[in-house]
Amino acid sequence: MSIDMYLEAARTQAESLGRAVEQCLGQNLKLISVLSAFHNEDELKGKAYDSAKNHVVGTVIPIVQGVILYQEAIALACQNFVSNYTAEVDGKSWRQSELEEKIRFAEQQLAELERKSQLYANNKGMSIVDFSASIAVAESARQVFQEILDNLLAFNESSPTIFAEAETYLVAASTGLSQAAQSWDASTQTYLPPRRDADLSWKGTINTGWTKRQEMIEEVKRQNSKKTEFDRIAEMDYDDLLHNYSEIISAKESGDLNSPYYKPNKTEYRIKLEKAVVKRYEEVKDLPRETNVSKYTLQKVDPFFKAKIDRMNQKELEEYYPGLKFSPIAPILDHNYYSSETDKANDIYLAARYQELDSQNPISKHDPNFEQKRFEYIAETGLDPVTNKEADKELLNYATNYTKYAPSIKAGYDFLMVGTAAWSTRAYNKDLQSQRANAKVNEYYQIKDAVRNSSVGSQPVVGPQLPSKNWTPELPLMNNIQSKYVDLYSYEYNSYTNPGPLSEFSTTPNRNFYGGRYNKTVLSEDTIFYRAGNADNPLGQWFTREAPQSRAQVRIDTAVKDIWTNPDGSYSGQSAIDKVYKIKIPKGTTIYDGPVGSQGGIYQGGLNKEQIFIDSPWNLDGVEVIDSWPIIH
């Protein structure tokens, strides 16, 4: 029988088992606490209670302790099994039969090379042919495969010892369970003590293991007690920082950390703490991570749910969860409330797993620049990433022209370029339509579709044309193409023809206005604006002219999401809503006002909802928080 090692399967099993054990540990420790409380209860007296208490402390608690010791030992053994294999055998999976076949093949090659070498050496006319290098390569290959095989066989012999300790605890707990099953005396309605001839060595095994476990825990506590909070921060990874200091990191990412309105009257310790967290965050935030899901979230994921998701490919996930076709974080956006931490963790893991699979594609279908990258990929490879098939001549011609001329045309004219290219509407739409058919089409696509549908039908493909010199951005009539958004040019700036100054900000706040529509104004007098936010931070950068009446209004009308994510779906920040602030903005301040852009889901915004952006208002002289009150619903 062949000895086979499937490394990735073993590694996945070890990780899943480790998470399952962590979930069970808390429950088992709580059970021990409840049982101990029952044993120590003084008011429960009588023969039946006394026998039950003795049974609990003498049998049941040791059994639960044995289960904990077994679970922790088997989880550690599975981890050691993987690490020992990679250290002693190889860093990839191997089967004994596969190695033996490779060795046989190498030996056959070696024999053939040696035969030819001898033959040519005896032939004076061919003596110049040297087989020594080829022979050395074949011999080296044979030796490598033989060494791996020898190590695999040796590992197979030694690996059972890795699980020896876990097996000991399993036997002990099983023996205790067997004796416990025979301890109840129905005639007296009491628990009987163990028989005199009963083997109670299992208790000694568990007691020794439990004592050792508690000593290790106490030692860790002693070591940790010597560390300051700053020592612990210096050792934290990305997940630890977000778990313990998410508020500081969110404030840092939003630019509010140094605002005088963010936690005013900070102590020296608080200032030092923030600096330490930010310093460590900058050190670890860009380090490679095994997964985008926090280890604290993974601990809450249902192991059976995870196993089901891990078995699916991207297409199967999209069929089972259709919302993923339109947003990589659809499972999270679809829920405004979770009944349990496990349900929330499951959705986060589902979204992360989908994004992991999506990232393996040549181009992600959720990439905001998908169309541009799609055409570049087609022009370079001749393959359409939408269908994974060879692009037809019509599509290939357009993609070639697009990549040739697009760099010379400013991004704001992109929709115009597509329309004036006058290429076949059918060729462009036939593959992408199915992807967007049931999605809420965002404004970018609506504008481009409006231009495309107004073009001259199906004509020969030509190179994209630059706008004519007489083209006037202020007019809704563009190169004989009528935009169906007649309000587009009633604003000073928009995303399509003139993104304006906000597009140059690192956070690109113009993208939060509907279609990038906004005006720039300098206040001629002190003006009152309102803002909904958390209790610790009265000043942000987004305001309204009227006070919001509820959290729902803030979320829906001004599209304030609870959790913000990056384009790849990873965590970006959080917007808590606890209070409404009435704020005086001084005369002379530059403000940017326009309609609220949708953020998807319930976060609608709309052309009839106004918002104001003010850059770093906490730096303004004369800014003043006039009043504040809680949002209670």
C-alpha positions as CSV (number, residue, x, y, z in Angstrom):
1,M,0.0,0.0,0.0
2,S,1.3,3.4,-1.0
3,I,2.1,6.0,1.7
4,D,0.6,9.2,0.6
5,M,0.8,12.7,2.1
6,Y,-1.6,15.4,1.0
7,L,0.0,18.5,2.6
8,E,-2.6,21.1,1.8
9,A,-5.5,18.9,3.0
10,A,-3.5,18.3,6.2
11,R,-2.9,22.0,6.7
12,T,-6.5,22.9,6.1
13,Q,-7.6,20.2,8.6
14,A,-5.2,21.5,11.2
15,E,-6.5,25.0,10.8
16,S,-10.2,24.0,10.9
17,L,-9.6,21.8,13.9
18,G,-7.8,24.6,15.7
19,R,-10.7,26.9,15.3
20,A,-13.2,24.3,16.3
21,V,-11.2,23.6,19.5
22,E,-11.1,27.3,20.3
23,Q,-14.9,27.5,20.0
24,C,-15.4,24.4,22.2
25,L,-12.9,25.5,24.9
26,G,-15.0,28.4,26.1
27,Q,-18.1,26.2,26.4
28,N,-16.2,23.5,28.3
29,L,-14.6,25.9,30.7
30,K,-18.0,27.4,31.3
31,L,-19.4,23.9,32.0
32,I,-16.7,23.3,34.6
33,S,-17.5,26.7,36.2
34,V,-21.2,25.7,36.4
35,L,-20.4,22.3,37.9
36,S,-18.1,23.8,40.4
37,A,-20.8,26.3,41.5
38,F,-23.2,23.4,42.0
39,H,-20.6,21.5,44.1
40,N,-20.1,24.6,46.3
41,E,-23.8,25.3,46.8
42,D,-24.4,25.1,50.6
43,E,-28.2,25.2,50.5
44,L,-28.6,22.0,48.4
45,K,-28.4,19.3,51.1
46,G,-29.5,15.7,51.4
47,K,-28.3,12.3,50.5
48,A,-29.1,12.7,46.8
49,Y,-27.5,16.1,46.5
50,D,-24.4,15.0,48.4
51,S,-23.9,12.0,46.1
52,A,-24.5,14.2,43.1
53,K,-21.9,16.8,44.3
54,N,-19.3,14.0,45.0
55,H,-20.0,12.6,41.6
56,V,-19.6,16.0,39.9
57,V,-16.3,16.8,41.6
58,G,-14.9,13.3,41.5
59,T,-16.0,12.1,38.1
60,V,-17.7,14.6,35.8
61,I,-15.3,17.6,36.2
62,P,-12.2,15.3,35.5
63,I,-13.9,13.9,32.4
64,V,-14.6,17.5,31.1
65,Q,-11.0,18.4,31.9
66,G,-9.9,15.2,30.0
67,V,-11.9,16.3,27.0
68,I,-10.3,19.7,27.0
69,L,-6.8,18.2,27.3
70,Y,-7.6,15.8,24.4
71,Q,-9.0,18.5,22.2
72,E,-6.0,20.8,22.8
73,A,-3.5,18.0,22.3
74,I,-5.0,16.7,19.1
75,A,-5.2,20.3,17.6
76,L,-1.5,20.8,18.5
77,A,-0.6,17.4,17.2
78,C,-2.2,18.2,13.8
79,Q,-0.2,21.4,13.6
80,N,3.0,19.5,14.5
81,F,2.2,16.8,12.0
82,V,2.2,19.4,9.2
83,S,5.3,21.3,10.5
84,N,7.3,18.2,11.1
85,Y,6.5,16.9,7.6
86,T,7.7,20.1,5.9
87,A,10.8,20.1,8.1
88,E,11.7,16.4,7.7
89,V,10.3,15.5,4.2
90,D,9.4,18.3,1.8
91,G,7.3,21.4,1.4
92,K,4.9,19.8,-1.1
93,S,2.6,16.7,-1.2
94,W,4.1,13.3,-2.2
95,R,2.9,9.8,-2.8
96,Q,5.2,6.8,-2.3
97,S,4.1,5.3,-5.6
98,E,4.8,8.6,-7.4
99,L,8.3,8.8,-5.9
100,E,9.1,5.2,-6.8
101,E,8.0,5.8,-10.4
102,K,10.2,8.9,-10.6
103,I,13.2,6.9,-9.2
104,R,12.6,4.1,-11.7
105,F,12.4,6.6,-14.6
106,A,15.6,8.4,-13.4
107,E,17.4,5.0,-13.1
108,Q,16.3,4.1,-16.6
109,Q,17.6,7.4,-17.9
110,L,20.8,7.0,-16.1
111,A,21.3,3.5,-17.4
112,E,20.6,4.6,-21.0
113,L,23.0,7.6,-20.7
114,E,25.8,5.3,-19.3
115,R,25.2,2.8,-22.1
116,K,25.5,5.6,-24.7
117,S,28.5,7.0,-23.0
118,Q,30.3,3.7,-23.1
119,L,29.2,3.1,-26.7
120,Y,30.4,6.4,-27.9
121,A,33.7,6.1,-25.9
122,N,34.5,2.9,-27.7
123,N,33.8,4.6,-31.1
124,K,36.8,6.8,-32.0
125,G,34.7,8.9,-34.3
126,M,32.2,9.7,-31.6
127,S,34.5,10.1,-28.6
128,I,34.1,13.8,-28.6
129,V,30.5,13.4,-27.3
130,D,30.5,13.9,-23.5
131,F,27.6,12.5,-21.5
132,S,29.0,13.3,-18.1
133,A,26.8,16.4,-17.5
134,S,23.6,14.6,-18.4
135,I,24.6,11.6,-16.3
136,A,25.3,13.9,-13.3
137,V,21.8,15.5,-13.7
138,A,20.1,12.1,-13.9
139,E,22.0,10.9,-10.9
140,S,21.2,14.0,-8.9
141,A,17.5,13.7,-9.7
142,R,17.5,10.0,-8.6
143,Q,19.2,10.9,-5.3
144,V,16.8,13.8,-4.6
145,F,13.7,11.5,-5.2
146,Q,15.3,8.7,-3.2
147,E,16.1,11.1,-0.3
148,I,12.5,12.3,-0.3
149,L,11.2,8.7,-0.4
150,D,13.4,7.7,2.5
151,N,12.3,10.7,4.5
152,L,8.7,10.0,3.7
153,L,9.0,6.4,4.9
154,A,10.8,7.5,8.1
155,F,8.2,10.1,8.8
156,N,5.5,7.5,8.4
157,E,7.2,5.4,11.1
158,S,7.7,8.3,13.5
159,S,4.5,10.3,13.0
160,P,2.3,8.2,15.3
161,T,4.3,9.5,18.3
162,I,3.1,13.0,17.4
163,F,-0.4,11.9,18.5
164,A,0.6,9.9,21.5
165,E,-0.2,12.5,24.2
166,A,-3.6,13.1,22.6
167,E,-4.3,9.4,22.5
168,T,-3.5,9.1,26.2
169,Y,-6.0,11.8,27.2
170,L,-8.6,10.2,24.9
171,V,-8.2,6.8,26.6
172,A,-8.4,8.4,30.0
173,A,-11.6,10.4,29.3
174,S,-13.2,7.4,27.6
175,T,-12.5,5.3,30.7
176,G,-14.0,8.0,32.9
177,L,-17.1,8.1,30.8
178,S,-17.5,4.3,30.9
179,Q,-17.3,4.4,34.7
180,A,-19.7,7.3,35.0
181,A,-22.3,5.4,33.0
182,Q,-22.4,2.8,35.7
183,S,-22.5,5.1,38.7
184,W,-26.2,5.8,38.9
185,D,-28.2,3.6,41.4
186,A,-31.9,3.8,40.4
187,S,-33.1,2.1,43.5
188,T,-31.6,4.7,45.9
189,Q,-31.7,7.6,43.4
190,T,-28.1,8.4,44.2
191,Y,-24.7,8.3,42.5
192,L,-22.5,5.5,43.8
193,P,-18.8,5.9,44.4
194,P,-16.4,3.9,42.2
195,R,-16.0,0.2,43.0
196,R,-13.0,-0.8,45.0
197,D,-11.6,-2.8,42.1
198,A,-12.1,0.1,39.6
199,D,-9.1,1.3,37.7
200,L,-8.9,5.0,38.7
201,S,-5.5,5.7,37.0
202,W,-7.4,7.7,34.4
203,K,-8.0,10.4,37.0
204,G,-4.3,10.6,37.7
205,T,-3.5,11.0,34.0
206,I,-6.0,13.8,33.7
207,N,-5.0,15.4,37.0
208,T,-1.3,15.5,36.0
209,G,-2.1,16.9,32.6
210,W,-4.5,19.5,34.0
211,T,-2.0,20.6,36.6
212,K,0.7,21.0,33.9
213,R,-1.8,23.0,31.8
214,Q,-2.6,25.4,34.6
215,E,1.0,25.9,35.4
216,M,1.7,26.9,31.8
217,I,-1.2,29.3,31.8
218,E,0.0,30.9,35.1
219,E,3.5,31.2,33.6
220,V,2.2,33.0,30.5
221,K,0.2,35.3,32.8
222,R,3.3,36.1,34.9
223,Q,5.3,36.9,31.7
224,N,2.5,39.1,30.4
225,S,2.1,40.9,33.7
226,K,5.7,42.1,33.3
227,K,4.9,43.7,29.9
228,T,3.5,47.2,29.6
229,E,0.7,48.0,27.2
230,F,3.3,49.5,24.9
231,D,5.3,46.2,24.9
232,R,2.1,44.3,23.9
233,I,1.3,46.8,21.1
234,A,4.9,46.3,19.7
235,E,4.2,42.6,19.4
236,M,0.7,42.9,17.9
237,D,-0.1,41.9,14.3
238,Y,-2.7,43.6,12.1
239,D,-5.6,41.6,13.4
240,D,-4.6,42.3,17.1
241,L,-4.4,46.0,16.4
242,L,-7.8,46.2,14.7
243,H,-9.4,44.1,17.4
244,N,-8.0,46.1,20.3
245,Y,-7.6,49.6,18.9
246,S,-10.0,49.9,16.0
247,E,-11.2,53.4,17.2
248,I,-7.7,54.8,17.0
249,I,-7.0,53.2,13.6
250,S,-10.3,54.4,12.2
251,A,-9.6,58.0,13.4
252,K,-6.1,57.8,11.9
253,E,-7.4,56.6,8.5
254,S,-10.2,59.2,8.4
255,G,-7.7,62.0,9.3
256,D,-9.5,62.8,12.5
257,L,-6.9,61.6,14.9
258,N,-5.1,64.9,15.1
259,S,-8.2,67.0,15.2
260,P,-8.6,69.0,18.4
261,Y,-12.2,67.8,18.5
262,Y,-11.3,64.2,18.6
263,K,-11.1,63.3,22.3
264,P,-10.2,66.8,23.5
265,N,-8.1,67.1,26.7
266,K,-6.1,64.0,26.0
267,T,-3.7,62.8,28.7
268,E,-0.1,62.3,28.0
269,Y,-0.6,58.6,28.3
270,R,-3.4,58.7,25.6
271,I,-1.2,60.7,23.2
272,K,1.7,58.2,23.7
273,L,-0.8,55.3,23.2
274,E,-2.1,56.7,20.0
275,K,1.4,57.2,18.7
276,A,2.4,53.6,19.6
277,V,-0.7,52.2,17.9
278,V,-0.2,54.2,14.7
279,K,3.5,53.3,14.6
280,R,2.9,49.6,14.9
281,Y,0.0,49.8,12.4
282,E,2.2,51.4,9.8
283,E,4.7,48.6,10.4
284,V,2.3,45.7,9.9
285,K,-0.6,47.0,7.7
286,D,1.2,46.1,4.4
287,L,2.7,42.8,5.5
288,P,1.3,39.7,3.7
289,R,-1.5,38.0,5.4
290,E,-2.8,34.4,5.0
291,T,-6.4,35.7,4.6
292,N,-8.3,39.0,4.6
293,V,-10.5,37.6,7.4
294,S,-9.4,38.6,10.9
295,K,-8.4,35.7,13.1
296,Y,-10.9,36.9,15.6
297,T,-13.6,36.6,13.0
298,L,-12.4,33.1,12.0
299,Q,-12.8,31.9,15.5
300,K,-16.6,32.7,15.2
301,V,-17.1,31.1,11.8
302,D,-19.2,27.9,11.9
303,P,-16.7,25.1,10.9
304,F,-19.4,23.2,8.9
305,F,-20.3,26.4,7.0
306,K,-16.6,27.1,6.2
307,A,-16.1,23.6,5.0
308,K,-19.1,24.0,2.6
309,I,-17.8,27.3,1.3
310,D,-14.3,26.0,0.8
311,R,-15.6,23.2,-1.4
312,M,-17.2,25.6,-3.9
313,N,-15.5,27.4,-6.8
314,Q,-16.4,30.9,-7.8
315,K,-19.2,30.0,-10.2
316,E,-20.8,27.7,-7.7
317,L,-20.7,30.5,-5.1
318,E,-22.4,32.9,-7.5
319,E,-25.1,30.3,-8.2
320,Y,-25.7,29.6,-4.5
321,Y,-25.5,33.3,-3.5
322,P,-26.6,35.3,-6.6
323,G,-25.8,38.7,-5.0
324,L,-22.1,37.9,-5.4
325,K,-22.5,38.4,-9.1
326,F,-23.0,42.1,-8.5
327,S,-21.0,42.9,-5.4
328,P,-18.2,40.9,-3.8
329,I,-19.6,41.9,-0.3
330,A,-23.3,41.4,-1.2
331,P,-23.8,39.0,1.8
332,I,-22.8,41.7,4.2
333,L,-24.7,44.5,2.5
334,D,-27.9,42.4,2.5
335,H,-28.0,42.2,6.3
336,N,-28.8,45.2,8.5
337,Y,-29.0,43.1,11.6
338,Y,-27.4,39.8,12.7
339,S,-29.0,37.5,15.3
340,S,-25.6,36.1,16.3
341,E,-21.9,36.7,16.0
342,T,-21.5,33.4,14.1
343,D,-24.0,34.6,11.4
344,K,-22.0,37.8,10.9
345,A,-18.7,35.9,10.8
346,N,-20.1,33.5,8.3
347,D,-21.0,36.3,5.9
348,I,-17.6,38.0,6.3
349,Y,-15.9,34.7,5.5
350,L,-18.1,34.0,2.5
351,A,-17.3,37.5,1.1
352,A,-13.6,37.0,1.7
353,R,-13.5,33.5,0.2
354,Y,-15.3,34.8,-2.9
355,Q,-12.8,37.7,-3.3
356,E,-10.0,35.2,-2.9
357,L,-11.3,33.1,-5.8
358,D,-12.1,36.3,-7.9
359,S,-8.5,37.5,-7.5
360,Q,-7.3,34.4,-9.3
361,N,-9.0,35.6,-12.5
362,P,-7.0,37.6,-15.1
363,I,-9.2,40.6,-14.3
364,S,-11.8,40.9,-11.5
365,K,-15.3,41.5,-12.9
366,H,-15.8,43.8,-9.9
367,D,-12.7,45.9,-10.7
368,P,-13.9,49.6,-11.1
369,N,-11.7,49.8,-14.2
370,F,-12.9,46.4,-15.5
371,E,-13.7,47.7,-19.0
372,Q,-10.4,49.4,-19.6
373,K,-8.5,46.4,-18.3
374,R,-10.7,44.0,-20.3
375,F,-9.8,45.8,-23.5
376,E,-6.1,45.9,-22.6
377,Y,-6.2,42.2,-21.9
378,I,-8.0,41.4,-25.2
379,A,-5.5,43.5,-27.2
380,E,-2.6,41.8,-25.5
381,T,-3.7,38.2,-25.5
382,G,-6.6,37.9,-28.0
383,L,-8.7,36.3,-25.2
384,D,-11.9,37.8,-23.7
385,P,-11.7,37.5,-19.9
386,V,-15.5,37.6,-19.8
387,T,-15.9,34.4,-21.7
388,N,-12.4,33.0,-21.4
389,K,-12.6,32.4,-25.2
390,E,-10.9,34.0,-28.2
391,A,-12.3,37.4,-28.9
392,D,-14.1,37.8,-32.3
393,K,-12.6,40.1,-34.9
394,E,-15.0,43.0,-34.2
395,L,-14.2,43.0,-30.4
396,L,-10.5,42.6,-31.0
397,N,-10.4,45.6,-33.4
398,Y,-12.2,47.8,-30.9
399,A,-10.0,46.6,-28.0
400,T,-6.9,47.4,-30.1
401,N,-8.1,50.9,-31.0
402,Y,-9.1,51.5,-27.4
403,T,-5.7,50.7,-26.0
404,K,-4.0,52.7,-28.7
405,Y,-5.9,55.9,-28.2
406,A,-7.2,55.9,-24.7
407,P,-4.0,57.0,-23.0
408,S,-4.1,60.3,-25.0
409,I,-7.7,61.1,-23.9
410,K,-8.4,62.5,-20.5
411,A,-10.4,60.2,-18.3
412,G,-13.3,62.7,-18.1
413,Y,-14.0,62.1,-21.8
414,D,-14.1,58.3,-21.5
415,F,-17.8,58.0,-22.1
416,L,-17.6,60.4,-25.1
417,M,-14.8,58.3,-26.6
418,V,-16.9,55.2,-26.4
419,G,-19.8,56.8,-28.1
420,T,-17.8,58.5,-30.9
421,A,-15.9,55.3,-31.6
422,A,-19.1,54.4,-33.4
423,W,-18.4,50.7,-33.0
424,S,-21.2,48.0,-32.9
425,T,-23.4,48.3,-29.8
426,R,-24.0,44.6,-30.1
427,A,-20.3,43.7,-30.0
428,Y,-19.8,45.6,-26.8
429,N,-22.9,44.6,-25.0
430,K,-23.3,40.9,-25.8
431,D,-21.0,39.6,-23.1
432,L,-21.4,42.2,-20.4
433,Q,-25.2,42.5,-20.5
434,S,-25.7,39.1,-18.8
435,Q,-23.4,40.3,-15.9
436,R,-25.4,43.5,-15.3
437,A,-28.9,42.3,-16.2
438,N,-30.3,42.1,-12.7
439,A,-27.9,44.6,-11.1
440,K,-28.7,48.1,-10.0
441,V,-26.7,49.8,-12.8
442,N,-24.7,52.7,-11.4
443,E,-24.6,56.1,-13.0
444,Y,-21.4,55.5,-14.8
445,Y,-22.9,52.8,-16.9
446,Q,-26.1,54.7,-17.3
447,I,-24.2,57.6,-18.9
448,K,-22.2,55.4,-21.1
449,D,-25.3,53.4,-22.2
450,A,-27.1,56.7,-23.0
451,V,-24.2,57.7,-25.2
452,R,-23.9,54.3,-26.7
453,N,-27.6,54.0,-27.5
454,S,-27.6,57.4,-29.2
455,S,-24.8,56.4,-31.6
456,V,-25.3,55.4,-35.2
457,G,-26.1,51.7,-34.7
458,S,-23.8,49.2,-36.2
459,Q,-21.0,50.7,-38.2
460,P,-17.5,49.7,-39.1
461,V,-15.1,50.0,-36.2
462,V,-12.9,53.0,-36.3
463,G,-10.4,54.5,-33.9
464,P,-11.7,56.6,-31.0
465,Q,-12.0,60.3,-31.9
466,L,-11.1,63.2,-29.7
467,P,-13.8,65.8,-29.0
468,S,-14.0,68.5,-31.6
469,K,-12.4,71.9,-30.8
470,N,-15.8,73.5,-30.8
471,W,-17.2,71.1,-28.2
472,T,-18.6,73.0,-25.2
473,P,-18.7,71.2,-21.9
474,E,-21.4,73.4,-20.4
475,L,-24.0,72.2,-22.9
476,P,-26.0,69.0,-22.5
477,L,-25.8,68.5,-26.3
478,M,-22.4,66.9,-27.0
479,N,-21.3,66.0,-30.5
480,N,-24.9,65.4,-31.5
481,I,-25.4,63.1,-28.4
482,Q,-28.0,64.2,-25.9
483,S,-27.4,63.2,-22.3
484,K,-30.5,62.0,-20.6
485,Y,-29.2,63.7,-17.4
486,V,-30.1,67.2,-18.2
487,D,-28.9,68.5,-14.8
488,L,-25.3,67.4,-15.4
489,Y,-24.0,70.7,-16.5
490,S,-25.9,72.8,-14.0
491,Y,-23.0,72.0,-11.6
492,E,-19.6,73.5,-11.8
493,Y,-17.9,70.1,-11.6
494,N,-18.8,66.5,-12.5
495,S,-17.0,63.2,-12.9
496,Y,-17.3,63.0,-16.7
497,T,-16.1,66.3,-18.1
498,N,-14.5,68.2,-15.2
499,P,-13.8,66.3,-12.0
500,G,-12.6,69.5,-10.3
501,P,-10.4,70.1,-7.3
502,L,-11.8,67.3,-5.1
503,S,-10.6,64.7,-7.5
504,E,-7.0,65.7,-6.5
505,F,-7.6,64.9,-2.9
506,S,-6.0,61.6,-1.7
507,T,-9.5,60.4,-0.5
508,T,-11.2,61.6,-3.7
509,P,-14.3,63.0,-2.0
510,N,-15.8,63.9,-5.3
511,R,-16.8,60.3,-5.7
512,N,-19.2,60.6,-2.8
513,F,-21.3,63.1,-4.9
514,Y,-23.9,61.8,-7.3
515,G,-22.0,61.4,-10.6
516,G,-19.3,63.7,-9.1
517,R,-21.7,66.7,-9.4
518,Y,-20.8,69.6,-7.0
519,N,-20.2,73.3,-6.8
520,K,-17.5,75.2,-5.0
521,T,-18.6,78.1,-2.9
522,V,-17.0,80.5,-0.4
523,L,-19.3,81.4,2.5
524,S,-20.1,85.1,2.6
525,E,-21.2,84.9,6.2
526,D,-21.1,82.5,9.2
527,T,-23.3,79.5,8.4
528,I,-24.9,76.8,10.5
529,F,-24.5,73.2,9.3
530,Y,-25.4,69.9,10.9
531,R,-23.6,66.6,11.2
532,A,-24.4,63.2,12.6
533,G,-21.6,61.3,14.2
534,N,-20.3,59.6,17.3
535,A,-20.1,61.0,20.8
536,D,-16.3,61.3,20.8
537,N,-15.9,63.2,17.5
538,P,-18.2,66.2,16.8
539,L,-16.3,67.3,13.7
540,G,-16.0,65.4,10.5
541,Q,-15.9,66.6,6.9
542,W,-19.5,66.0,5.7
543,F,-22.5,68.1,6.6
544,T,-26.1,68.9,5.8
545,R,-28.1,72.1,5.9
546,E,-30.9,70.6,8.0
547,A,-30.6,68.5,11.1
548,P,-31.3,64.7,10.6
549,Q,-34.2,63.2,12.5
550,S,-33.1,59.6,12.8
551,R,-30.3,57.1,12.2
552,A,-32.3,55.7,9.3
553,Q,-32.5,59.1,7.6
554,V,-28.7,59.5,8.0
555,R,-28.0,56.1,6.6
556,I,-30.4,56.3,3.7
557,D,-30.6,59.9,2.6
558,T,-26.9,60.8,3.1
559,A,-25.6,57.2,2.3
560,V,-23.6,56.9,5.5
561,K,-22.6,53.3,5.7
562,D,-22.0,51.5,9.1
563,I,-18.9,49.7,7.7
564,W,-16.7,51.1,5.0
565,T,-14.6,48.9,2.7
566,N,-11.8,49.3,0.2
567,P,-12.4,48.4,-3.5
568,D,-11.1,44.9,-2.7
569,G,-13.7,44.5,0.1
570,S,-11.3,44.7,3.0
571,Y,-12.1,46.8,6.1
572,S,-11.6,50.5,5.8
573,G,-13.4,52.1,8.7
574,Q,-16.7,52.5,10.6
575,S,-19.2,55.4,10.9
576,A,-21.0,55.2,14.2
577,I,-24.1,57.5,14.7
578,D,-24.8,58.6,18.3
579,K,-25.4,62.3,18.2
580,V,-26.4,65.2,16.0
581,Y,-24.1,68.3,16.1
582,K,-25.1,71.9,15.2
583,I,-21.9,73.6,14.0
584,K,-21.1,77.1,13.0
585,I,-18.7,77.3,10.0
586,P,-17.0,80.7,9.7
587,K,-17.3,83.2,6.9
588,G,-14.7,82.8,4.2
589,T,-14.7,79.0,4.3
590,T,-14.7,77.1,1.0
591,I,-17.4,74.5,0.9
592,Y,-18.3,71.9,-1.8
593,D,-22.0,71.1,-2.1
594,G,-23.9,68.7,-4.4
595,P,-26.2,65.7,-4.5
596,V,-25.5,62.6,-2.4
597,G,-24.0,59.6,-4.3
598,S,-25.4,56.1,-3.7
599,Q,-23.2,53.7,-1.8
600,G,-25.3,50.6,-2.7
601,G,-27.9,48.7,-0.7
602,I,-30.0,50.9,1.6
603,Y,-27.5,53.7,1.4
604,Q,-29.3,55.5,-1.4
605,G,-28.6,59.2,-1.4
606,G,-30.0,60.7,-4.6
607,L,-30.1,63.8,-6.9
608,N,-32.6,65.4,-4.5
609,K,-30.5,64.9,-1.4
610,E,-27.8,67.6,-0.7
611,Q,-24.6,67.3,1.2
612,I,-21.7,69.6,1.9
613,F,-18.0,68.7,2.1
614,I,-15.5,70.9,4.0
615,D,-11.9,70.0,4.1
616,S,-10.5,69.6,7.6
617,P,-12.9,72.0,9.4
618,W,-11.2,71.4,12.7
619,N,-8.3,73.5,11.4
620,L,-10.6,76.5,10.7
621,D,-10.4,79.6,13.0
622,G,-13.8,80.4,14.3
623,V,-15.4,77.0,13.8
624,E,-17.7,76.3,16.8
625,V,-19.9,73.4,18.0
626,I,-23.1,75.3,18.9
627,D,-25.2,72.4,20.3
628,S,-25.6,68.6,20.2
629,W,-28.2,66.1,21.1
630,P,-28.5,62.3,20.9
631,I,-30.2,60.3,18.1
632,I,-32.5,58.0,19.9
633,H,-34.0,56.0,17.1
